[in-house]
Structures are given as C-alpha cells and as structure tokens.
Amino acid sequence: MKKRKLKKGFKIMMILVLLLALVAVSGTAYVFLYPAVKLKINLPKEPSQVEFGSELDPVEAKLDNESLGLGPEYQLSYKYDTKKVGEGLCEITVKKGKVERVFEHKIMVVDTTPPEFEVIYRYLYIKNINQNFKANIKGKITDNYDRDIKIDKMEFLGKIEDKPGIYEILYQVSDSSGNVTSKKVYYFYKLSPEMMERPFKFTWNDKEYILANKWVPLPKSYALGADKEARAQLDAMLAAMKKAGVGVGIKSGYRSYNAQQNIWNRDVARDGEVETARFLARPGYSEHQTGLTYDIGIVSANFEKTDAFKWLQQHAQEYGFSMRYPKTAESITGYGYEPWHYRYLGVELATALWEARQSGNSDLTLEEFIGFYHEN
C-alpha cells in the first residue's frame, strides 16, 4: 500500500515538474516571440503605386523602416510582381534575429510611360499635297506595356490644302493606359517671299532659330539689318583670328532683298541662271537677308587651303558660327561648296553641329541635323 502511494506521489510530482518546465519554456518563448507576435506596423491606408516593370522603391512607396514605424534592427524584404498593370499584393517580411513575420499590402501597378516613335523629318518641303504621312515614320511604334502598336493606331491631325503655306501636322499615338505621344511636323508647300508674313523658325533644345534656305524663303519685306549679337560674336572671332596670325576680312554681311535681287540679276547675265543658282540664293531665299550670315576670307573654293580656314574649322563654333555649305552636300543644301559662308547659330547649336561632324559625317548639314527634307 505504501509503495502504491509512493508511486502515485512520484507521478504527481513528475507531472508538476513537467508542468513547471512547460510553463518556464512557454514563458521564455513568450518573452522572445512577443515582439513578433504583437508587432504592429504603420502600413499605408491606400495602395502604393508602382510603375509597370519597375522595382518597388520602399521609400517612395512608404514601406521602409521609418515609414512603417520600425527601428533599424528590423530587416525588411519584399515580394511583388509588377509585370501586370492593375491591383496586386506586396508581401513584406519583417525580420528581427531569427523571428520574422509576413504582412500583405496592396499595390497598384500603373503604366505612365508613353509610346515611342520617330519621324524621319520634322520639316518637309513637298510638291504633292497628297502626302503619305505614314511614310515619314521611322521604324515601329513601340510601347513598354502594349509592345508594338500598329501604325494604324496613329492619328494625323491637320491637313494640307492646295495653296502655298506652312502646314502643321500632329502625329499622335496613345497606348491602352491612355499615355499619349505627339510630334509636330511642318510641311512647306509652294512658298514664296511674297506670301511669307514672318520668317519661319525651327526649334532645337527649346530655342527658336530662323530657317532660310533654297526652299524656305524669308518675307520680301524682312529687313532688320545686321543682328547685333551675331556681329559682336563675329568681331570677337575676327580678333581671335588676328591674334592667332590668321587674320581675314569680311567680304559680305547683311544684304536686303533688293540688294540680293541686283546681285542675282548681275550673275545670271554673266553665268546663266542654272550655274548662278548653284552658289547664289534667289532674292528672298538668302541667309544674308537674316543679318546672321557673313562671307569670310576669300570667296573661292581655294579658301580651304588657307590657315584661316583651318582655324575656322576648329574654332568657329566657339563663337556660334558654322560653315553652312559643306563640300559634298549640294544635294542636301542645294548649293555648291562654299568654305567662306558662315551662319551664326549661337554657341550651343553651332557646337552641337560641330561635334556631330567630328563624330560622324564631316559634311553634315544644318538641314540634316534638324531633320529637314525637300522633295526633288
């Protein structure tokens, strides 16, 4: 009987010991797990916006330690998918030591990137009003979400009428997310100095520049004289050339419409109209009428053999000037080689054109650089 009581007492004691041990272990576990079990984080109330196909930026999405109200001892990791536009989930794993907990937060994957396309020419002189606008698109229309967009999706806003003028056609395409890309193209049709109200200006780097060439005239009445900024820069350039021992003079600067008419009549009488047109602009089409152009040095192809020409080739852009009619570009500019003819474009544009010539086509023209084209 005694043995049975002892055994029974022993069992009860063992059970109590086990219970105490279990309580001790549970208490210890509770102490360590409590921060994770009771962890509260300040998740944003609204879904965080993430760009399609991009990586989530925790700070921007307000899912970083500071935004969530966590100290630096907590490690965060994220699991999400941004390959589909719309609502999704981001799993946020919060870890401290060996303890971790996963939270879920809604994200909204959006596509804010507009489609991409290029036009071959932004400025076109045309002879046919039935222009195929699609022919001026370079390659495919692409989009980061819709991938290739068929050209039929593009809208061409505007039209060309059968009367002289400058027509603006807006090339416009949108994707399924409503992002729109627009590019304006100018079409020049049967222009003449008599119908021009003001000089046409092209845009480059958000700045406007007068365009005057064999196909785009100036108003017949345009007579502002020499541009003061261009003249000041020319004087500085000529002074630098003189200091370098390659000084030259100016052969011609600003010329009015009437002055150009007189020179044209004289040269046509001497050389004929076809040959004259290779090197001389018709009245109303001359860059000299802009007041931005100068003939420097010798008005001859032999000018390229001089040290002055070599200096200009290296330094003219520093003063905002660019040789206008390169050697092998007659089919582009409409004029033969004129190493003496320099147009003031400003330092920024002249330097950009010079750098493009240095890195590729040494005879690159202004027309090619800005995307101008004329139909033969």
C-alpha positions in Angstrom: 0.0 0.0 0.0 2.9 2.3 0.9 4.6 1.5 -2.4 1.4 2.4 -4.4 1.1 5.7 -2.5 4.8 6.5 -3.2 4.4 5.7 -6.9 1.3 7.8 -7.1 3.0 10.7 -5.3 6.0 10.3 -7.6 3.9 10.5 -10.7 2.1 13.6 -9.4 5.4 15.2 -8.6 6.8 14.4 -12.1 3.6 15.8 -13.7 4.1 19.0 -11.6 7.8 19.2 -12.7 6.8 18.8 -16.3 4.1 21.4 -16.0 6.5 23.8 -14.4 9.1 23.1 -17.1 6.5 23.7 -19.8 5.4 27.0 -18.2 9.1 28.1 -17.9 9.7 27.2 -21.6 6.5 28.9 -22.7 7.3 31.9 -20.7 10.8 32.1 -22.2 9.3 31.7 -25.7 6.7 34.3 -25.0 9.4 36.7 -23.9 11.3 36.2 -27.2 8.3 35.9 -29.5 6.2 38.7 -28.0 7.7 41.5 -30.2 7.0 39.5 -33.4 3.5 38.3 -32.4 2.4 41.6 -31.2 4.3 43.6 -33.9 2.3 46.4 -35.4 3.5 48.4 -38.5 2.1 51.6 -40.0 1.0 50.3 -43.4 -0.3 52.9 -45.8 -4.1 53.0 -46.0 -4.1 53.3 -49.7 -2.4 51.0 -52.2 1.2 52.1 -53.1 1.7 53.0 -56.7 4.4 51.2 -58.7 5.4 51.7 -62.3 4.9 48.7 -64.6 8.0 46.5 -65.0 10.0 48.5 -62.4 11.4 47.7 -59.0 9.5 48.9 -55.9 11.1 51.8 -54.1 10.3 51.2 -50.4 10.9 54.9 -49.5 8.6 56.2 -52.3 6.0 53.5 -51.5 6.2 54.4 -47.8 7.2 50.8 -46.9 10.6 51.5 -45.5 11.6 51.1 -41.8 10.9 54.8 -40.9 7.5 54.9 -42.7 6.4 51.6 -41.1 7.5 52.8 -37.6 10.2 50.2 -37.2 13.7 50.7 -35.8 16.9 49.9 -37.8 17.1 46.5 -36.0 14.3 45.2 -38.2 15.2 43.8 -41.6 12.7 44.1 -44.4 12.3 42.2 -47.6 9.6 42.5 -50.3 8.0 40.1 -52.7 5.8 41.5 -55.5 5.1 41.4 -59.3 5.0 44.5 -61.5 4.6 42.7 -64.8 0.9 43.2 -65.0 -1.0 46.5 -64.8 -3.6 46.7 -62.0 -4.0 45.8 -58.4 -1.6 43.4 -56.8 -0.1 42.4 -53.5 3.3 43.1 -51.9 4.4 40.6 -49.2 6.6 42.4 -46.6 8.7 40.2 -44.5 9.7 41.8 -41.2 12.6 40.0 -39.5 14.5 40.5 -36.3 17.1 37.9 -35.5 15.5 34.5 -36.1 12.0 35.8 -35.7 10.0 37.0 -38.7 6.5 37.9 -39.7 4.9 38.5 -43.1 2.4 41.3 -43.8 0.5 42.0 -47.0 0.0 45.4 -48.6 -1.9 46.3 -51.8 0.0 47.8 -54.6 -1.3 49.4 -57.8 0.8 48.7 -60.8 0.5 51.6 -63.3 1.8 52.4 -66.8 2.7 56.0 -67.2 5.2 55.6 -69.9 4.1 56.9 -73.3 4.7 55.1 -76.6 7.8 55.8 -78.6 8.2 56.5 -82.3 10.4 58.6 -84.5 9.6 60.7 -87.5 12.3 60.8 -90.2 11.9 64.5 -91.0 10.3 67.2 -88.8 10.5 69.8 -91.6 9.5 68.8 -95.2 9.3 70.9 -98.3 6.8 69.0 -100.5 5.4 69.2 -104.1 2.5 66.9 -103.6 -0.4 67.7 -101.3 -1.5 64.0 -101.2 1.3 63.3 -98.7 1.6 59.8 -97.3 2.1 60.8 -93.7 2.9 57.2 -92.7 6.0 57.1 -94.9 7.6 59.6 -92.5 7.5 57.2 -89.6 10.9 55.6 -88.7 10.5 52.0 -87.7 7.7 50.7 -85.5 5.7 52.4 -82.8 6.7 50.7 -79.5 5.3 50.8 -76.0 6.7 49.3 -72.8 3.3 47.6 -71.9 1.5 47.2 -75.3 4.7 46.3 -77.0 4.4 47.1 -80.8 1.5 49.3 -81.6 0.3 49.2 -85.3 0.8 52.4 -87.2 -3.0 52.4 -87.9 -3.4 53.4 -84.3 -1.7 56.7 -85.1 -3.7 59.8 -85.7 -2.7 62.5 -88.2 -4.3 65.8 -87.1 -4.3 68.5 -89.7 -4.3 68.6 -93.5 -2.5 70.2 -96.4 -4.5 72.4 -98.8 -3.7 73.2 -102.4 -2.4 76.7 -101.7 1.0 78.0 -100.6 1.7 77.8 -96.9 3.3 76.1 -93.9 1.1 73.3 -92.6 1.4 71.7 -89.2 0.5 68.0 -89.0 0.4 66.4 -85.5 1.5 62.8 -85.3 -0.2 61.4 -82.3 -0.4 57.9 -80.8 -1.8 56.6 -77.5 -1.5 53.3 -75.6 -4.1 51.2 -73.7 -3.2 53.1 -70.5 -4.0 56.4 -72.0 -0.5 57.7 -72.4 -0.1 59.9 -75.5 3.0 60.8 -77.6 2.7 63.7 -80.0 5.2 65.1 -82.5 4.6 68.1 -84.7 5.8 68.0 -88.3 5.9 71.1 -90.6 5.1 70.8 -94.3 6.2 73.6 -96.6 4.2 73.9 -99.8 4.9 76.3 -102.7 6.3 79.1 -100.6 7.4 82.4 -101.9 8.8 85.6 -100.3 5.7 87.5 -101.3 3.4 85.2 -99.2 5.6 85.0 -96.1 4.4 87.1 -93.2 7.3 86.4 -90.9 10.5 84.2 -91.1 10.0 80.5 -90.3 11.7 79.4 -87.1 12.7 75.8 -86.3 13.0 74.6 -82.7 16.1 73.0 -81.2 16.6 72.4 -77.5 13.6 74.6 -76.8 15.1 77.5 -78.6 14.0 79.0 -81.9 16.2 79.7 -84.9 15.4 81.3 -88.2 15.4 78.8 -91.1 16.2 80.3 -94.6 17.4 78.0 -97.4 16.7 77.2 -101.0 13.1 76.0 -100.2 12.1 78.2 -97.3 12.1 81.9 -98.0 12.1 85.0 -95.9 9.4 87.7 -96.2 10.2 90.1 -99.1 9.9 92.9 -96.6 12.1 91.4 -93.9 14.9 94.0 -93.4 16.1 94.1 -89.8 19.7 94.7 -90.8 22.7 93.0 -89.2 22.0 91.1 -86.0 23.8 92.8 -83.1 24.7 89.6 -81.2 26.0 87.9 -84.4 28.1 91.0 -85.3 29.6 91.2 -81.8 30.5 87.5 -81.9 31.9 87.9 -85.4 34.1 90.8 -84.2 35.4 88.7 -81.3 36.1 85.8 -83.7 38.0 88.0 -86.2 40.0 89.5 -83.3 41.0 86.0 -82.1 42.0 85.0 -85.7 44.2 88.1 -86.0 45.8 87.3 -82.6 46.5 83.7 -83.9 48.2 85.2 -87.0 45.4 84.1 -89.5 43.5 87.4 -89.8 40.9 87.8 -92.5 38.3 90.3 -93.6 34.6 90.2 -94.3 33.5 90.0 -97.9 29.8 90.3 -97.3 27.3 90.6 -94.5 23.7 91.7 -94.3 22.0 92.0 -97.7 18.5 93.3 -98.2 16.0 91.6 -100.7 16.7 94.4 -103.2 20.5 94.1 -102.9 20.2 90.3 -103.4 18.0 90.9 -106.5 20.7 93.2 -108.0 23.4 90.6 -107.4 21.2 87.8 -108.8 20.5 89.8 -112.0 24.2 90.6 -112.5 25.3 87.0 -112.0 22.5 85.5 -114.2 23.5 87.9 -117.0 27.1 86.7 -116.7 26.8 83.0 -115.9 23.3 81.9 -116.7 20.5 81.0 -114.2 21.4 77.4 -113.6 25.0 78.0 -112.7 24.2 81.1 -110.7 21.7 79.1 -108.6 24.4 76.7 -107.5 26.2 79.3 -105.5 23.8 82.3 -105.1 20.4 82.4 -103.4 17.5 83.8 -105.3 16.2 87.1 -103.8 14.2 86.3 -100.6 16.0 83.0 -100.1 19.4 84.3 -98.9 20.7 83.7 -95.4 22.4 87.1 -95.8 18.9 88.7 -95.5 18.6 87.3 -92.0 21.5 89.5 -90.8 23.1 86.4 -89.3 25.4 85.4 -92.1 28.9 86.5 -93.3 31.2 85.7 -96.1 34.7 85.5 -94.6 38.1 85.5 -96.2 38.3 84.6 -99.9 35.1 83.9 -101.8 36.7 80.9 -103.6 37.0 77.2 -103.0 40.7 77.9 -102.6 39.9 79.4 -99.2 40.0 75.9 -97.8 43.8 75.8 -98.4 44.4 78.7 -96.1 45.4 78.6 -92.4 42.4 80.9 -91.7 40.0 78.2 -93.0 41.7 75.6 -90.9 41.4 77.8 -87.8 37.7 78.4 -88.5 37.1 74.6 -88.9 38.4 74.2 -85.3 37.1 77.3 -83.6 34.2 79.0 -85.4 31.6 77.1 -83.2 33.2 78.6 -80.1 31.8 81.9 -81.3 28.5 80.5 -82.6 29.3 80.2 -86.3 29.0 77.2 -88.6 30.1 76.7 -92.2 26.8 76.4 -94.0 27.5 74.6 -97.3 30.0 71.7 -96.9 31.8 70.1 -99.8 29.7 67.0 -100.6 26.3 68.3 -99.5 25.0 70.1 -102.6 22.1 67.6 -103.0 21.1 68.5 -99.4 21.6 72.2 -99.3 21.0 73.0 -103.0 24.3 74.9 -103.1 27.8 74.1 -104.1 30.8 74.1 -101.7 31.2 77.5 -100.0 34.0 77.4 -97.4 33.7 81.1 -96.9 29.9 81.2 -96.0 29.3 81.2 -92.2 25.9 81.4 -90.4 25.6 82.5 -86.8 23.6 79.8 -84.9 24.6 80.6 -81.4 27.3 78.8 -79.4 25.0 75.9 -78.2 23.7 74.9 -81.6 26.9 75.6 -83.6 28.8 73.5 -81.1 26.3 70.6 -81.2 26.5 70.6 -85.0 30.3 70.7 -84.9 30.5 67.8 -82.5 28.2 65.8 -84.7 30.5 66.4 -87.7 33.5 65.4 -85.6 32.0 62.1 -84.6 30.5 61.1 -87.9 29.8 62.8 -91.2 32.2 65.7 -91.5 29.9 67.3 -94.2 26.8 67.1 -92.0 24.4 70.0 -92.9 22.2 72.0 -90.7 19.2 70.6 -92.6 20.2 67.0 -91.8 20.9 67.9 -88.2 17.4 69.4 -87.6 15.6 66.8 -89.8 14.7 68.9 -92.9 13.9 67.3 -96.2 12.8 68.6 -99.6 11.3 66.5 -102.5 13.4 66.6 -105.6 
